[in-house]
Amino acid sequence: MERIPLPMPRFDRRPLALALLALLVPAPAAADTKAVYQSAAGKESLTFAVKGPMVRWEAPEFTKDKRYALYDGSRGKMILVDDGRKEIMEMDPETMRRQREQMQAQVGPMMEQLREQMKNMPPEQRRRFEQSMGAMMPQAGGAPAITFTTKAVGSGRVNGIPCQRLSVLRNGKAEHELCVATRADAKIPADDYATMLKMFDTMQAMASAVASASMPMTADLKGVPVEMKSHADGTVHTLKSISTDSLPASAFALPPYQKTTFGGLPGMR
């Protein structure tokens, strides 16, 4: 009996080949971000770099003293690093609140005496004194009477990047002016931008905890600041460049230094 060969099914091998090729080709690494700002005089004034959940801040006045700041988005903490003294100080909103309460408990009796003396001051002198004391003055209920808001004041363009001008107000008074670009216009990777937003939220909460407006990004900020102006001292930081090249992980590693508390590092006393 003659054996008749059965027809073999025909398979399209192209999808299989593409699947194997996808397994062999490594996935692209997540891009890092480094932004460099300059002063009105054209000198480098501020640098921040993002890698995964970490942010590193550097400024000339800190670098010369071998200091810099890290933000750990996985823990929601700001870390001040002092390479010269081999010390680190970790901060978060709750830590700042507790430190402020301890400080007020220590100086409370003295501040109450000052309040009594202020009653005899002329109104304008009393107002200036209260402003100079700031967060040291105890508030009713023990909580800082402070709010941060933003107000749109126009649009602009910095180094070719379109941005919206915002006034940052502390209790209704303008403290800073920012020009904020969208993530897409600033060409910052989405993951790095998400880390930046977490840091801004942490900074806002920390500033509210200590009634401080020393940082211009302590409002409900959504975007990338390409220019920052301080009304207090007139300083200006303008974006000079943004890079998405890979950055070394060692620059974001927390060194095994001795931990200190708020007020322990130079410039924080």
Beta strands, then each sheet from edge to edge (+ up, - down):
strand 1: 33-38
strand 2: 44-51
strand 3: 54-58
strand 4: 67-72
strand 5: 77-82
strand 6: 87-91
strand 7: 148-158
strand 8: 161-170
strand 9: 173-181
strand 10: 224-230
strand 11: 236-243
strand 12: 258-259
sheet 1: 7+ 8- 9+ 10- 11+ 1- 2+ 3- 4+ 5- 6+ 12+
end
